């Protein structure tokens, strides 16, 4: 997937309540690539298949302006599952951080 150009459009807002279960936690994964990322729909399908096997869910990603770094939000039971999925698909998982959701409307 190295050298692949990724452009993602999100059609609707994501709601954690719609996709989560009691055993799943949120993780932010930072991935660094040597070359610009250029991901195809076949690549995304392969990632989803491996994620399904391992039991993790890719919710969405942000791509840096230079297209060499992604920040991906995942649901998983633990960080080891995310690292295993990344290993199987051949993607970096340079930093894996457990996170929680914080939205401005929570303070209104």
C-alpha positions in Angstrom: 0.0 0.0 0.0 3.0 2.2 0.1 2.9 4.9 -2.6 -0.9 4.8 -2.8 -3.1 8.0 -2.8 -6.0 7.9 -0.3 -8.9 10.2 -0.5 -11.8 9.4 1.8 -15.2 11.0 2.0 -17.5 10.3 5.0 -21.1 10.3 4.2 -22.5 10.8 7.7 -21.5 11.4 11.2 -20.3 8.4 13.2 -22.0 7.6 16.5 -20.1 5.4 19.0 -23.4 4.1 20.3 -24.2 2.7 16.8 -21.1 0.5 16.6 -19.8 -0.3 20.0 -20.3 -3.2 22.4 -19.6 -3.4 26.1 -16.2 -5.2 25.5 -14.8 -2.9 22.8 -12.6 0.1 23.5 -11.5 3.0 21.3 -7.9 3.2 20.1 -6.1 5.9 18.0 -3.4 4.4 15.8 -0.6 6.6 14.3 0.9 5.1 11.2 4.0 6.5 9.5 4.7 5.6 5.8 8.1 6.1 4.0 6.2 7.1 0.8 2.9 8.8 0.1 0.0 6.6 1.0 -2.1 5.5 -2.1 -4.8 3.1 -1.0 -7.2 1.4 -3.4 -10.6 0.0 -2.7 -9.0 -3.5 -3.0 -6.6 -2.5 -0.2 -9.4 -1.3 2.0 -11.3 -4.6 1.3 -8.2 -6.5 2.4 -7.8 -4.4 5.5 -11.5 -5.0 6.4 -11.2 -8.8 5.9 -8.2 -9.0 8.2 -9.8 -6.8 10.8 -12.9 -9.0 10.7 -10.7 -12.1 11.3 -8.9 -10.5 14.3 -12.1 -8.8 15.7 -11.2 -5.1 15.3 -13.2 -2.4 13.6 -11.7 0.5 11.5 -14.0 3.4 12.1 -12.3 6.2 10.2 -8.9 7.8 9.5 -7.3 11.1 9.0 -4.5 11.5 6.4 -1.8 14.1 6.9 -1.2 16.8 4.3 2.0 15.1 3.1 0.1 11.8 2.8 2.8 10.0 4.9 1.0 9.7 8.2 -2.5 8.5 9.2 -4.4 8.7 12.4 -6.9 5.9 12.6 -9.7 5.4 15.0 -10.4 1.7 15.8 -12.6 -0.3 18.1 -11.0 -3.4 19.6 -10.8 -5.5 22.8 -7.2 -4.5 23.4 -4.2 -2.9 21.6 -2.7 -6.3 20.9 -5.6 -7.1 18.5 -4.9 -3.9 16.6 -1.2 -4.7 16.4 -2.0 -8.2 15.2 -4.3 -6.9 12.4 -1.6 -4.4 11.4 1.1 -7.2 11.3 -1.1 -9.5 9.2 -1.9 -6.8 6.6 1.6 -5.4 6.6 0.7 -1.9 7.9 2.7 0.0 10.5 1.1 0.7 13.9 3.7 3.0 15.3 1.7 4.3 18.2 -1.5 2.7 19.6 -3.2 4.8 22.3 -6.4 4.0 24.2 -8.8 7.0 23.9 -12.2 8.1 25.0 -14.7 10.3 23.2 -15.0 13.9 24.2 -17.4 16.2 22.3 -18.1 20.0 22.6 -21.8 19.4 23.1 -21.1 17.5 26.3 -20.3 20.9 27.8 -23.2 22.9 26.5 
